[in-house]
């Protein structure tokens, strides 16, 4: 069971990348999202909700396995955060969503910076969920005015 949890929490081992594991994990999220949308499925609220719940469990379990708070190998949070960034926008927004999500995830503007101090899987996931929401809202704002 630890192998399955580790495989999923590390984004199919992308979290073990020696360079920018969060970005590499987000690329995995981008590819999975592209495949999901390409197969004709939608990113809807039930999917996002399930991903947040499962991602929180995986992050919590992986954090205990790695013995480190928000270990860099854990990238399920980036994958879920990216899915939130693209929620309801469509495949033509994959690249802008990727860029904005990574920007918000790396910079952690307020209030994102305060939430990552929470313990366990919630602390691992919440900053990326918020970064995804901020990226999504900014993209919607841009699209509204363009």
C-alpha positions in Angstrom: 0.0 0.0 0.0 2.9 2.4 0.7 4.1 1.9 -2.8 0.8 2.9 -4.3 0.5 5.9 -2.0 4.0 7.0 -2.7 3.5 6.5 -6.5 0.4 8.7 -6.5 1.6 11.3 -4.0 4.8 11.8 -5.9 3.0 12.2 -9.2 4.2 8.9 -10.7 7.6 9.6 -9.2 7.9 13.1 -10.8 8.4 14.5 -7.3 11.8 12.7 -7.3 13.1 15.1 -10.0 16.4 16.6 -8.9 15.4 19.9 -10.5 12.2 21.7 -9.7 10.0 18.8 -8.6 7.0 21.0 -8.0 7.2 22.3 -11.6 7.7 18.7 -12.9 4.8 17.6 -10.9 2.7 20.4 -12.3 3.7 19.2 -15.8 2.3 15.8 -14.9 -0.9 17.5 -13.9 -1.0 19.4 -17.2 -0.5 16.2 -19.2 -3.2 14.3 -17.2 -5.6 17.2 -17.6 -4.9 17.4 -21.3 -5.6 13.7 -21.7 -8.7 13.9 -19.5 -10.1 16.8 -21.6 -9.0 15.2 -24.8 -11.0 12.1 -24.0 -14.1 14.4 -23.8 -14.4 14.5 -20.0 -15.0 17.7 -18.1 -13.3 19.1 -15.1 -16.3 19.6 -12.8 -16.9 20.2 -9.2 -17.3 16.6 -8.1 -14.0 15.7 -9.7 -12.2 18.6 -8.0 -13.8 17.8 -4.7 -12.7 14.1 -4.9 -9.2 15.1 -6.0 -8.9 17.5 -3.0 -10.1 14.8 -0.5 -7.9 12.0 -2.1 -5.0 14.4 -2.5 -5.2 15.4 1.2 -5.1 11.8 2.3 -2.2 10.9 0.0 -0.2 14.0 1.1 -0.8 13.2 4.7 0.2 9.6 4.3 3.3 10.5 2.2 4.3 13.2 4.7 4.4 10.5 7.4 6.3 8.1 5.1 8.9 10.7 4.2 9.1 12.0 7.8 9.2 15.6 6.7 6.7 18.4 6.6 5.6 19.1 3.0 8.5 17.0 1.6 9.4 18.2 -1.9 8.8 14.8 -3.3 5.1 15.2 -2.6 3.6 16.8 -5.7 -0.1 15.6 -5.6 -0.8 19.1 -4.3 0.6 20.7 -7.5 -1.4 18.3 -9.6 -4.6 19.1 -7.8 -3.8 22.8 -7.7 -3.3 22.8 -11.5 -6.6 21.0 -12.0 -8.3 23.8 -10.0 -6.5 26.4 -12.1 -8.0 25.0 -15.3 -11.4 24.2 -13.8 -14.1 25.3 -16.2 -11.7 27.0 -18.7 -11.0 24.4 -21.3 -7.9 23.0 -23.0 -7.0 26.3 -24.8 -6.1 27.7 -21.4 -3.7 24.9 -20.3 -0.5 26.9 -20.8 -1.7 30.2 -19.3 -3.2 28.2 -16.3 0.2 26.4 -15.9 2.1 29.7 -15.9 -0.2 31.5 -13.5 -0.5 28.5 -11.2 3.3 28.1 -10.9 3.7 31.8 -10.3 1.2 31.8 -7.5 2.5 28.6 -6.1 6.1 29.8 -6.0 5.5 33.4 -4.8 2.8 32.4 -2.3 1.2 35.8 -2.1 -1.0 36.5 0.9 -3.2 34.8 2.1 -1.6 31.7 0.6 1.6 32.1 2.7 -0.3 31.8 6.0 -2.2 28.6 5.2 0.8 26.3 4.4 1.7 26.4 8.1 -1.3 24.0 8.8 -0.3 20.5 9.8 -0.6 17.2 7.8 -2.2 16.7 4.4 -4.3 19.9 4.8 -1.2 22.0 5.2 0.4 20.3 2.2 -2.6 20.8 0.0 -4.2 24.2 1.0 -1.6 26.5 -0.5 -1.8 24.8 -3.8 -5.6 24.8 -3.8 -5.5 28.5 -3.1 -2.9 29.1 -5.8 -5.1 27.2 -8.2 -8.2 29.3 -7.3 -6.2 32.5 -7.7 -4.9 31.4 -11.1 -8.4 30.4 -12.2 -10.0 33.7 -11.1 -7.2 35.8 -12.7 -7.6 33.9 -16.0 -11.4 34.4 -15.9 -10.9 38.1 -15.3 -8.5 38.4 -18.2 -10.9 36.5 -20.5 -13.7 38.8 -19.4 -11.8 41.9 -20.5 -10.3 40.4 -23.7 
